[in-house]
Amino acid sequence: MRDGFIKVAAGTPKIRVADCAYNAEACLALIDEAAGQGVKILALPELCLTGYTCGDLFLQDTLLDGAERALETILDATADRDMVIALGLPVRCRHKLYNCAAVLHRGQLLGLTPKTYLPNYGEFYEKRWFSILPPDSMGEGIALAGRTTMLGNGMLFQDETVPGLTIGVEICEDLWAAMPPSAALAAQGATVILNLSASDEAAGKADYRRSLVTGQSARLVCAYLYADAGEGESSTDLVFTGHDMIAENGTMLAETRFATGLTVSEIDVQRLVYERRRLTPFPVEPECGVGLFSLDREETALTRPVPPSPFVPAKDADRSGRCREIFAIAALGLKKRLEHTGAKGAVIGLSGGLDSTLALLITVEAMKLLDRSMTDIFAVTMPCFGTTERTKSNAVLLAEKLGTRIQTIDISAAVRQHFADIGQSMEDQDVTFENAQARERTQVLMDLANQTGALVIGTGDLSELALGWATYNGDHMSMYAVNASIPKTLVRHLVAWRAEEDAGLREVLQDILDTPVSPELLPPAEGEIAQRTEDLVGPYELHDFFLYYFIRWGFPPRKVYRLAKYAMAGRYDDGTILKWLKTFCRRFFSQQFKRSCLPDGPKVGSLTLSPRGDWRMPSDAVARLWLEELEGL
């Protein structure tokens, strides 16, 4: 359970209707299997000790006594199981019958949560047999299965050793209600919701059920385990398919349907707690009844999906839609800025690299929205000491194909004169040698914008801002930075998507995609790019991974390292990941001063480093604590 990861499962046993002893053994078999996989929290279906489809047999003491004995069997058999288990059974209390979830740990009955909403429509007749506790009920002390416990609404079950692990339970129809109990449970501190269900199947119902589960987990910023009844329930009129799901904050981690057995994944309680802390409007209400337990602290083996490119959707269809959406958002932002300022055009420094290519493509979309000519875009290529013929020709060709104006301004002479003025040797290819070129390019763009009444469009991306890989008051500065919240890995996919969409641009865009990422500030070697960014600061796919989990989720460096090893297995060895993670931490802290004075730019995704938006950090913050955590790994 280190780093907040906890192995969880939703299970569907194969049962027999009204055969409580058999059902107890079926549940124990799943419990044993779950224990073998390291599961710490297990949800089993609604009324699984009797079967949901018992009908009027629910009113028979024989069945109810059998269910109680079955629960006692499970409690006795799990006395040494370090697992929180929730399972369903009918419970008698003061001449009423309740459809309950029993929550167990190490042979103790922590509490009983009754169903809040009883369906009594269509195929459902639950009010014929079951009752509900009054909303203001403080709960009932009850003896059941040889234990004394509480039966009450809104029960919480809290781990005394794992910070933030608090469990709440609702039952089937509760999720379908307008005001599900899980909302109040989450407000009182529950980070994990268990739903014990017996939802029969019908065509199209699974999609709706799935949307309820993922939507509720997102709305409540929680993990949601949904355990559904399956094989063995009566098929007299209905079919149950065991639609088990594990969702976390809107993401489906694992799902099974048309099967019995376990659906297993890991939830990240630390991530949920961080997100609730970040979302200040998240409600907090006083806790109600709490049952305490203590899980052993053990390592949790990861099986949950951790994408190596968290900013890029994994599915082609999702990726296409996301690219289209990002282009639209960024173009709308630029459209507004051009309208508001009355700018006569847009000036872009076009290098033939990925970032400036994307900025130009977005600017073209903005001009289309304004119904303006592409000649209102002034693309400028500014070759100097490190420029290769490949990037220069690609820049010119792209501008020509898009119908923009294009001008080549060689800045070599201007930079040489500047070097002479400040006493910089051409032989000394240090940071001054490099940055003087970037600042000269920015000066040219700014002055051209003044001449033409245009805006300078920034080309730097989110990954460069995180690493500070920009020349202060050089390519760091513009009048509107359209790429500022787009990470490098996503820049590549956006350009690739545009190449797929536009056959006329495909060849030149593909060549740009195939060109190594470089600022081209050092002289080429035999005509080829001599300065490769990823050789100097590390692979961008690693840095984007670090950025996502370090900033978006606030994970400590050790956890980021653990996730990177898991997600990047087979791509990078552990030493390489650790090396570049240390680089990321050092540069992220030391380069904040560049982010503190960024130009405006649109937020297009879940993360931005704008000092006016998502990220506020002093420029003199120290990275020591973060780097010390990585020592000795």
matplotlib code that plots the C-alpha trace (Angstrom):
import matplotlib.pyplot as plt

x = [0.0, 3.0, 2.4, -1.3, -1.9, -4.4, -5.3, -9.1, -11.6, -15.2, -16.4, -19.3, -19.7, -21.6, -24.5, -27.6, -30.9, -31.7, -28.8, -27.0, -24.4, -23.4, -23.3, -21.0, -18.6, -18.7, -18.0, -15.1, -13.6, -13.5, -12.1, -9.3, -8.6, -8.6, -6.2, -3.8, -3.7, -3.0, -6.5, -7.2, -10.8, -13.4, -17.0, -19.4, -23.0, -26.2, -28.0, -25.3, -25.7, -29.3, -29.5, -31.3, -34.2, -35.6, -38.9, -41.3, -38.8, -37.2, -40.1, -39.2, -37.2, -35.7, -34.0, -33.0, -31.5, -29.6, -28.2, -27.1, -25.3, -23.7, -22.4, -21.1, -19.3, -17.6, -16.7, -15.1, -13.2, -11.8, -10.5, -6.9, -7.7, -6.3, -9.1, -12.1, -15.0, -18.5, -21.3, -25.1, -27.7, -31.2, -31.1, -34.0, -34.2, -37.2, -39.8, -38.5, -36.3, -33.5, -31.5, -28.0, -24.3, -22.2, -18.7, -16.1, -12.5, -10.4, -13.5, -15.1, -18.5, -17.6, -21.2, -24.3, -25.4, -29.1, -30.2, -31.6, -33.8, -35.9, -37.0, -40.6, -41.2, -40.9, -39.4, -38.6, -40.7, -38.3, -40.8, -42.9, -40.2, -37.8, -38.0, -35.8, -34.4, -35.7, -33.2, -32.7, -32.1, -29.0, -28.7, -29.5, -27.3, -27.8, -26.6, -26.0, -23.9, -22.6, -21.3, -22.6, -22.5, -24.4, -27.0, -27.3, -27.4, -24.2, -21.8, -18.1, -15.3, -11.9, -8.4, -6.4, -3.0, -3.5, -4.2, -7.2, -8.6, -12.2, -14.9, -18.6, -21.2, -24.4, -26.5, -27.6, -30.6, -28.9, -26.7, -29.7, -31.4, -31.4, -29.4, -27.2, -26.0, -22.5, -22.5, -23.0, -20.5, -17.9, -18.6, -18.1, -14.7, -15.2, -12.6, -13.8, -17.4, -18.5, -21.7, -23.3, -25.6, -28.0, -28.7, -30.4, -29.4, -31.2, -30.0, -28.3, -28.4, -24.7, -23.7, -25.9, -24.7, -21.1, -21.7, -23.3, -20.3, -17.6, -19.6, -20.1, -16.5, -15.6, -18.2, -17.1, -13.4, -13.4, -12.8, -16.0, -16.2, -19.4, -20.0, -22.9, -25.0, -24.4, -24.7, -26.9, -29.6, -33.0, -33.6, -37.3, -37.8, -34.4, -30.8, -27.9, -24.5, -22.0, -21.1, -18.3, -16.4, -13.6, -13.5, -11.4, -12.1, -13.9, -11.5, -12.5, -9.6, -11.1, -14.4, -15.9, -19.2, -20.9, -18.6, -18.2, -15.0, -12.9, -12.2, -9.0, -7.1, -5.3, -6.8, -4.6, -6.0, -3.1, -4.1, -7.8, -6.8, -4.6, -7.3, -9.9, -7.4, -6.8, -10.5, -11.5, -15.2, -15.3, -17.8, -16.7, -19.3, -18.9, -18.3, -21.2, -20.8, -17.3, -16.1, -12.4, -10.0, -6.2, -4.8, -1.3, 1.2, 2.3, 3.7, 1.0, 2.0, 0.7, -1.5, -3.6, -3.1, -0.5, -0.1, 3.5, 2.1, -0.4, -1.2, -2.0, -5.2, -4.3, -7.2, -7.0, -10.6, -10.1, -6.8, -8.4, -11.2, -8.8, -6.6, -9.5, -10.7, -7.3, -6.9, -10.4, -9.7, -6.3, -7.6, -10.5, -8.2, -6.0, -9.1, -10.3, -6.9, -6.6, -10.1, -9.6, -6.3, -7.4, -4.2, -3.7, -2.0, 0.2, 4.0, 5.5, 9.1, 9.0, 12.0, 10.9, 10.6, 7.5, 6.6, 6.6, 4.8, 2.0, 1.8, 1.4, -1.3, -3.2, -2.9, -4.2, -7.3, -7.8, -7.6, -10.2, -12.5, -12.1, -12.7, -9.4, -6.8, -3.9, -1.7, -2.4, 0.0, 3.6, 5.9, 9.6, 12.5, 15.7, 18.7, 21.9, 24.9, 23.1, 20.4, 20.3, 19.0, 16.4, 14.6, 14.9, 13.4, 10.6, 9.7, 9.4, 7.6, 5.0, 4.3, 3.9, 1.5, -0.6, -0.7, 0.9, 3.5, 7.0, 10.3, 13.8, 15.9, 19.5, 20.5, 24.1, 25.5, 23.5, 24.6, 28.2, 28.0, 26.4, 29.3, 31.8, 29.9, 30.1, 33.4, 32.1, 34.4, 32.9, 35.0, 33.5, 30.2, 28.9, 25.4, 25.9, 26.7, 23.4, 21.1, 22.2, 20.7, 17.4, 17.2, 18.0, 15.2, 12.7, 13.8, 13.3, 9.8, 8.8, 10.0, 8.2, 5.0, 5.4, 5.9, 2.8, 0.5, 0.5, 1.0, 4.0, 2.7, 4.7, 5.8, 7.2, 5.4, 4.6, 7.5, 10.0, 8.4, 8.7, 12.4, 13.1, 14.4, 13.9, 16.0, 14.9, 13.4, 14.2, 11.9, 10.5, 8.6, 5.8, 2.5, 0.3, 1.7, -0.7, 1.4, 2.0, -0.2, 0.6, 3.3, 5.9, 4.5, 1.1, 2.6, 3.9, 0.5, -1.2, 1.1, 0.8, -3.0, -3.0, -0.8, -3.3, -6.2, -4.6, -3.0, -1.6, 0.5, 1.3, 4.7, 6.2, 4.6, 5.9, 9.5, 9.1, 8.0, 11.1, 13.5, 15.3, 14.2, 16.8, 17.1, 19.8, 22.0, 25.3, 26.9, 25.8, 28.1, 28.5, 25.1, 23.3, 21.8, 24.6, 22.5, 19.8, 17.7, 16.8, 20.5, 21.0, 18.0, 16.6, 13.7, 10.6, 8.3, 10.0, 9.8, 6.1, 5.4, 7.2, 5.4, 2.0, 2.3, 4.5, 2.3, -1.2, -1.3, 1.3, 3.0, 6.3, 9.4, 9.7, 6.2, 6.8, 9.9, 8.0, 5.2, 7.7, 9.6, 6.2, 4.9, 8.2, 9.3, 11.3, 11.8, 14.2, 16.3, 15.9, 19.2, 18.1, 14.7, 16.3, 18.9, 16.4, 13.9, 16.7, 17.3, 13.6, 13.4, 16.5, 15.4, 11.8, 12.7, 15.6, 13.7, 10.5, 11.6, 11.0, 7.4, 6.7, 6.6, 5.0, 2.9, -0.8, -1.8, -4.8, -5.2, -6.2, -5.8, -5.7, -2.4, -0.8, 2.2, 0.8, 1.4, -2.1, -3.7, -2.9, 0.6, 1.8, 5.3, 8.0, 11.0, 13.4, 11.8, 14.5, 14.4, 16.4, 13.5, 12.5, 16.1, 16.9, 13.9, 15.5, 18.9, 19.6, 17.0]
y = [0.0, 2.2, 5.4, 5.2, 2.2, -0.4, -3.6, -3.9, -6.2, -6.5, -10.2, -12.2, -15.7, -18.4, -18.9, -21.0, -19.3, -19.7, -22.1, -20.0, -22.5, -23.1, -19.3, -18.8, -21.3, -19.6, -16.3, -17.8, -19.2, -15.7, -14.3, -16.9, -16.1, -12.4, -12.9, -14.8, -11.7, -9.3, -7.7, -5.5, -4.4, -6.8, -6.0, -8.8, -8.5, -7.5, -10.2, -12.7, -14.9, -15.7, -14.7, -11.5, -13.4, -15.2, -13.4, -14.1, -16.5, -13.4, -13.3, -16.9, -17.2, -20.4, -18.3, -15.5, -17.9, -19.6, -16.2, -15.4, -18.7, -18.2, -14.8, -16.3, -19.0, -16.3, -14.2, -17.2, -18.3, -14.8, -14.1, -14.2, -12.3, -8.8, -7.7, -5.5, -7.5, -6.1, -8.6, -8.5, -10.3, -9.6, -8.5, -8.5, -5.7, -4.8, -6.7, -5.2, -6.6, -4.6, -5.2, -4.8, -4.7, -6.3, -4.9, -7.4, -7.3, -10.0, -11.8, -8.7, -7.3, -3.6, -2.5, -2.9, -0.4, -0.8, 0.1, 3.6, 3.5, 0.4, 0.0, -0.8, -0.5, -2.7, -6.0, -4.8, -5.4, -4.7, -2.8, -6.0, -7.4, -4.7, -1.5, 1.6, 3.3, 6.8, 9.5, 10.9, 7.5, 7.4, 3.7, 0.6, -1.6, -5.2, -8.7, -10.7, -13.8, -14.0, -10.4, -7.0, -4.2, -1.2, -1.0, 2.6, 4.9, 6.6, 4.3, 5.0, 2.5, 4.1, 2.7, 3.9, 3.4, 4.4, 8.1, 9.0, 5.4, 5.7, 3.4, 4.0, 1.6, 2.0, -0.7, -0.9, 1.4, 3.9, 4.9, 5.4, 7.8, 11.6, 12.0, 8.9, 8.2, 8.1, 11.9, 12.4, 9.7, 11.4, 14.7, 13.0, 11.7, 8.5, 8.1, 4.6, 3.7, 0.1, -0.7, -4.1, -4.6, -7.0, -5.2, -7.4, -7.1, -5.6, -4.4, -1.0, -1.1, -1.8, 1.5, 3.4, 1.5, 2.1, 5.9, 6.0, 4.4, 6.4, 9.6, 9.2, 8.4, 11.6, 13.7, 12.5, 12.3, 8.7, 5.1, 3.3, -0.5, -2.0, -5.7, -7.2, -10.4, -13.0, -16.6, -18.6, -16.0, -17.1, -16.7, -17.1, -13.6, -11.9, -12.5, -11.2, -10.9, -10.0, -6.5, -5.7, -2.4, -0.5, 3.2, 6.0, 9.7, 9.1, 6.5, 2.9, 0.8, -2.7, -4.2, -7.6, -8.7, -12.1, -13.9, -14.9, -14.4, -11.3, -8.0, -6.7, -3.4, -0.9, 2.4, 5.4, 6.9, 9.4, 10.7, 11.1, 12.9, 15.3, 16.1, 16.8, 19.0, 20.9, 21.2, 23.7, 23.6, 19.9, 19.8, 18.6, 17.5, 16.1, 12.4, 10.1, 6.7, 5.3, 1.7, 1.4, -1.1, -1.4, -3.0, -4.3, -2.1, -4.2, -3.5, -3.4, -4.9, -2.7, -4.0, -0.8, 1.0, 3.8, 5.2, 6.2, 9.3, 10.6, 13.7, 11.7, 9.5, 5.9, 5.2, 6.4, 7.7, 9.5, 11.0, 12.3, 14.0, 15.4, 16.9, 18.5, 19.9, 21.4, 23.1, 24.6, 25.9, 27.4, 29.0, 30.5, 32.0, 33.6, 34.7, 36.6, 38.3, 39.3, 40.8, 42.6, 44.2, 45.1, 43.5, 43.6, 40.3, 37.7, 37.4, 34.0, 32.9, 29.7, 27.5, 24.3, 22.6, 21.1, 23.9, 26.7, 24.5, 23.9, 27.6, 28.4, 25.7, 27.1, 30.7, 29.6, 28.2, 31.4, 33.4, 31.1, 31.8, 35.5, 35.0, 36.7, 36.1, 33.8, 36.7, 38.4, 35.8, 36.9, 33.9, 34.7, 32.3, 33.6, 31.4, 31.8, 29.7, 26.5, 26.5, 23.5, 23.5, 20.9, 23.0, 26.2, 24.7, 23.0, 26.3, 28.0, 25.1, 24.9, 28.7, 28.5, 25.6, 27.4, 30.6, 32.8, 35.5, 34.2, 36.2, 35.0, 37.3, 36.1, 37.3, 36.1, 39.6, 41.2, 38.7, 39.0, 42.7, 42.2, 39.9, 42.5, 45.1, 43.0, 41.3, 37.8, 35.5, 33.5, 30.7, 30.7, 28.7, 29.2, 30.1, 33.7, 32.4, 30.5, 33.0, 36.0, 34.3, 33.6, 37.2, 38.6, 36.6, 37.9, 41.5, 41.0, 39.6, 42.3, 45.0, 43.5, 43.3, 47.0, 47.8, 45.9, 46.4, 42.7, 40.4, 38.1, 34.6, 32.5, 29.0, 27.6, 24.6, 23.4, 20.9, 23.6, 25.9, 23.1, 22.6, 26.3, 25.3, 28.8, 31.9, 34.5, 37.4, 35.4, 32.7, 32.9, 36.1, 36.9, 38.7, 35.6, 32.1, 29.6, 26.5, 27.4, 24.6, 21.9, 19.4, 18.3, 14.7, 16.2, 18.7, 15.8, 14.1, 17.3, 17.9, 14.2, 14.4, 17.4, 15.5, 12.7, 15.2, 17.3, 15.4, 18.6, 19.2, 15.6, 15.3, 18.5, 17.8, 14.3, 15.5, 18.0, 15.2, 13.2, 16.1, 15.8, 18.4, 21.1, 24.9, 24.9, 27.4, 25.6, 25.1, 21.9, 19.0, 18.2, 19.8, 17.9, 19.1, 19.1, 20.0, 17.6, 18.8, 15.4, 14.5, 17.6, 17.6, 14.1, 12.5, 14.6, 11.6, 11.1, 14.7, 14.9, 11.9, 13.5, 16.8, 15.2, 13.3, 15.9, 18.9, 17.6, 15.1, 16.4, 13.1, 12.9, 12.1, 8.5, 7.8, 9.4, 7.3, 4.1, 4.9, 5.8, 2.5, 0.7, 2.6, 2.8, -0.8, -1.9, 1.6, 3.0, 1.4, 2.5, 4.4, 6.5, 7.3, 8.4, 10.5, 12.5, 12.7, 14.4, 16.7, 17.5, 18.4, 20.6, 22.5, 22.8, 24.7, 26.7, 27.9, 29.2, 32.8, 32.3, 31.1, 34.0, 36.4, 34.4, 36.1, 35.2, 32.0, 29.7, 26.7, 23.7, 20.8, 19.8, 21.5, 24.8, 26.6, 30.1, 32.3, 33.6, 30.2, 26.8, 27.3, 29.8, 29.3, 31.6, 31.9, 31.3, 28.0, 25.3, 21.8, 20.2, 18.2, 16.7, 15.8, 14.3, 12.0, 10.6, 9.9, 6.2, 4.9]
z = [0.0, -0.4, -2.3, -1.7, -4.0, -2.7, -4.4, -4.7, -6.3, -7.3, -7.3, -8.6, -7.1, -8.9, -6.4, -5.9, -5.0, -1.3, -0.7, 1.9, 2.9, -0.7, -1.3, 1.7, 0.3, -3.1, -1.4, 0.6, -2.6, -4.1, -0.9, -0.9, -4.6, -3.8, -0.9, -3.2, -5.4, -2.6, -2.5, 0.5, -0.3, -1.8, -2.8, -3.4, -4.8, -3.2, -1.2, -2.4, 0.6, -0.3, -3.9, -5.0, -6.7, -3.7, -3.9, -1.0, 0.5, 2.0, 4.5, 5.7, 9.0, 7.5, 4.8, 7.1, 9.7, 6.9, 5.8, 9.3, 9.7, 6.3, 7.5, 10.7, 8.6, 6.6, 9.6, 11.3, 8.2, 7.6, 11.1, 9.7, 6.5, 6.2, 3.9, 4.2, 2.7, 1.9, 1.0, 0.9, 3.0, 4.4, 8.1, 10.6, 13.1, 15.2, 13.1, 9.9, 7.1, 5.6, 2.4, 3.9, 3.1, 5.9, 6.2, 7.6, 8.6, 10.3, 11.5, 12.9, 11.7, 11.4, 10.5, 8.5, 5.8, 4.7, 1.2, 1.0, -2.1, -2.8, -6.4, -6.9, -10.6, -13.7, -12.6, -9.1, -6.0, -3.1, -1.0, -0.8, 1.5, 2.7, 4.7, 4.8, 7.9, 8.5, 7.1, 10.6, 12.2, 14.3, 13.7, 15.7, 17.9, 16.7, 17.4, 14.3, 13.5, 17.0, 16.9, 18.1, 15.6, 14.3, 11.5, 10.2, 7.3, 6.2, 8.0, 7.3, 7.6, 8.2, 8.2, 11.2, 9.5, 5.8, 5.5, 3.5, 3.2, 4.2, 2.8, 2.3, 0.9, -1.1, -2.7, -6.4, -6.8, -4.5, -7.4, -9.8, -7.4, -7.8, -4.6, -4.1, -0.6, -1.9, -2.3, 1.4, 2.2, 0.1, 1.7, 5.1, 4.0, 2.0, -0.7, -1.7, -2.4, -2.7, -4.5, -3.9, -6.8, -8.5, -11.7, -14.3, -17.9, -20.8, -24.2, -23.8, -20.0, -19.6, -21.2, -18.9, -15.9, -16.9, -17.3, -13.8, -12.2, -14.0, -13.7, -9.9, -9.4, -11.2, -9.4, -6.0, -6.8, -5.4, -6.3, -7.0, -6.9, -8.4, -7.7, -9.7, -9.3, -12.0, -12.7, -10.4, -9.9, -11.1, -14.8, -14.5, -15.8, -15.7, -16.6, -14.5, -16.2, -13.4, -14.7, -12.3, -12.5, -10.8, -11.6, -10.2, -10.6, -14.0, -15.4, -15.7, -14.4, -14.8, -16.0, -16.5, -17.9, -18.6, -16.2, -12.6, -10.6, -9.7, -11.3, -9.8, -10.0, -7.8, -6.6, -5.7, -2.5, -2.3, -5.7, -4.7, -1.4, -3.4, -5.9, -3.1, -1.4, -4.7, -5.5, -2.8, -3.5, -2.6, 0.3, 3.7, 6.3, 9.8, 9.9, 11.0, 12.5, 11.9, 12.0, 12.4, 11.0, 10.3, 7.2, 7.2, 5.3, 2.4, -1.1, -3.8, -7.1, -9.9, -12.7, -13.3, -16.6, -16.4, -19.9, -20.9, -22.6, -20.2, -22.2, -25.4, -25.6, -26.2, -28.6, -32.2, -32.2, -28.9, -30.1, -33.3, -31.4, -28.8, -31.5, -33.3, -29.9, -29.0, -32.4, -31.9, -28.4, -29.2, -32.4, -30.6, -28.0, -30.7, -32.6, -29.6, -29.0, -32.7, -32.6, -29.3, -30.3, -33.8, -35.0, -38.7, -38.8, -37.1, -37.2, -36.6, -36.5, -38.6, -37.9, -39.7, -36.3, -34.6, -32.3, -34.8, -37.3, -34.8, -33.9, -37.6, -38.1, -35.2, -36.5, -39.9, -38.1, -36.2, -39.5, -41.0, -38.0, -38.6, -42.4, -43.1, -45.8, -45.1, -46.3, -43.0, -41.5, -41.9, -41.5, -41.1, -41.3, -39.8, -40.6, -38.6, -37.6, -36.8, -39.4, -41.8, -45.3, -44.3, -41.7, -43.7, -46.8, -44.8, -43.2, -46.6, -48.2, -45.4, -45.5, -49.3, -49.1, -46.5, -48.5, -45.9, -46.6, -46.1, -45.7, -45.1, -43.0, -42.4, -38.9, -39.1, -39.8, -37.1, -34.5, -35.6, -35.1, -31.7, -30.8, -31.9, -29.8, -26.6, -27.2, -27.7, -29.7, -32.6, -31.4, -27.9, -28.5, -25.0, -23.7, -24.9, -28.4, -28.4, -26.6, -28.7, -31.7, -30.0, -28.7, -32.1, -33.7, -31.1, -31.8, -35.5, -34.9, -32.5, -34.8, -37.8, -35.8, -35.0, -38.6, -39.7, -36.8, -36.1, -33.0, -32.5, -32.0, -29.5, -30.4, -27.1, -25.6, -22.1, -21.8, -22.7, -20.0, -17.4, -18.1, -18.7, -22.2, -23.6, -23.9, -21.4, -23.4, -26.5, -27.7, -24.2, -25.1, -27.5, -27.7, -27.5, -26.8, -28.5, -27.6, -23.9, -22.4, -25.0, -24.0, -26.5, -26.8, -27.7, -30.1, -32.1, -32.2, -33.2, -36.2, -37.1, -37.0, -39.2, -41.7, -41.8, -42.3, -45.1, -48.0, -49.4, -46.3, -45.5, -47.1, -45.6, -42.2, -42.1, -42.9, -40.0, -37.7, -38.8, -38.0, -34.7, -32.1, -31.9, -31.3, -34.1, -32.3, -32.9, -36.4, -38.2, -38.6, -42.3, -43.0, -40.3, -37.0, -34.4, -31.4, -30.3, -27.5, -26.1, -25.8, -23.6, -21.3, -21.8, -23.7, -23.8, -23.3, -19.9, -19.0, -20.0, -17.8, -14.9, -15.5, -15.5, -12.3, -10.5, -11.2, -12.1, -9.3, -6.8, -6.5, -4.6, -6.7, -5.4, -6.6, -9.9, -10.3, -9.4, -11.9, -14.6, -14.2, -14.4, -17.4, -19.3, -18.8, -21.8, -23.1, -20.5, -17.8, -14.2, -14.1, -17.2, -15.7, -12.4, -14.1, -16.1, -13.1, -11.1, -14.1, -14.2, -10.5, -10.7, -13.8, -12.8, -9.6, -11.0, -14.1, -12.4, -13.0, -16.7, -16.0, -13.7, -16.6, -19.4, -22.1, -22.3, -23.9, -23.9, -21.5, -23.7, -21.3, -17.7, -16.9, -17.5, -15.9, -16.4, -13.3, -13.8, -14.0, -12.6, -11.2, -8.6, -7.3, -6.0, -8.3, -5.4, -4.1, -3.3, -4.8, -1.9, -0.4, -3.7, -4.8, -1.4, -1.8, -4.9, -3.3, -2.7, -5.2]

ax = plt.figure().add_subplot(projection="3d")
ax.plot(x, y, z, "-o")
ax.set_aspect("equal")
plt.show()
